[in-house]
Amino acid sequence: MEVREHDISGRGGYLLTENARIWLCDEDGTWYEHDVRLTQALNGGAIGIDADAQFDHRVVFQVYEHARPHLVRVGNGYGEPAAGDWKVD
């Protein structure tokens, strides 16, 4: 899945794929966590984003062959509530 992260804090920081847990839910309600190692490999090991910059990259999920992606959920990895859900087009 292609994603674009944009730092709006003016301070930069870690990419969500490095500092968060990301899940994909298919239309049947099955959840898949992103594959951290494959995501990092595709992104060249990038872990941070500069202040006010954007970074286009990919997040890898290993899903069943006929799965129909429905939404993506991002959590911060520290046991707090999810940052949000985004519908997949």
C-alpha positions in Angstrom: 0.0 0.0 0.0 1.4 3.4 -0.9 1.2 6.1 1.7 2.3 9.7 2.1 3.5 11.0 5.5 3.7 14.7 6.0 5.2 16.3 9.1 3.0 19.1 10.3 4.6 19.6 13.7 7.5 21.7 12.3 9.9 19.5 14.3 10.2 16.3 12.3 10.2 12.9 13.9 9.8 9.2 13.4 7.8 7.8 10.5 4.6 6.1 11.6 5.8 2.9 10.1 8.7 2.9 12.6 7.0 4.2 15.7 3.5 2.9 15.4 1.5 -0.3 14.8 -0.5 -0.3 11.5 -3.3 -2.7 10.7 -5.4 -3.3 7.6 -8.9 -4.7 7.9 -10.5 -6.5 4.9 -14.2 -6.4 4.0 -14.7 -9.7 5.9 -13.4 -8.2 9.2 -10.0 -9.9 9.2 -7.2 -7.8 10.6 -3.6 -7.9 9.4 -0.7 -6.1 11.1 1.9 -4.5 8.8 5.1 -6.4 8.1 7.7 -4.2 9.8 10.8 -5.9 8.2 9.5 -5.8 4.6 8.2 -2.2 5.0 11.6 -1.1 6.3 13.4 -3.0 3.5 11.2 -1.3 0.8 11.8 2.1 2.4 15.6 1.8 2.4 15.7 1.8 6.2 14.4 5.3 6.5 13.2 6.0 10.1 12.7 9.7 10.3 11.1 12.6 8.5 12.4 16.1 8.5 10.5 19.1 9.7 7.7 20.2 7.3 8.7 17.4 4.8 6.7 14.7 3.2 7.8 11.1 2.6 6.2 8.8 0.0 6.7 5.2 0.7 5.0 1.8 1.0 3.6 -0.2 3.9 3.5 -4.0 3.5 0.7 -6.2 4.6 0.5 -9.9 4.0 -3.1 -10.7 3.3 -5.1 -13.6 2.0 -5.2 -13.9 -1.7 -8.8 -12.8 -2.2 -8.9 -10.2 0.6 -10.6 -6.9 -0.2 -9.0 -4.1 1.9 -11.5 -1.9 3.6 -9.7 0.3 6.2 -6.3 1.1 7.7 -5.9 1.8 11.4 -2.9 3.5 12.9 -2.0 3.2 16.6 1.0 4.7 18.4 2.4 1.4 19.7 2.3 2.5 23.3 -1.1 1.0 24.4 -3.0 4.3 23.8 -6.1 4.4 21.5 -5.7 4.3 17.8 -4.8 7.5 16.1 -7.4 7.0 13.5 -9.0 4.8 10.8 -8.8 5.5 7.1 -11.0 3.9 4.4 -9.1 2.2 1.6 -10.1 3.2 -1.9 
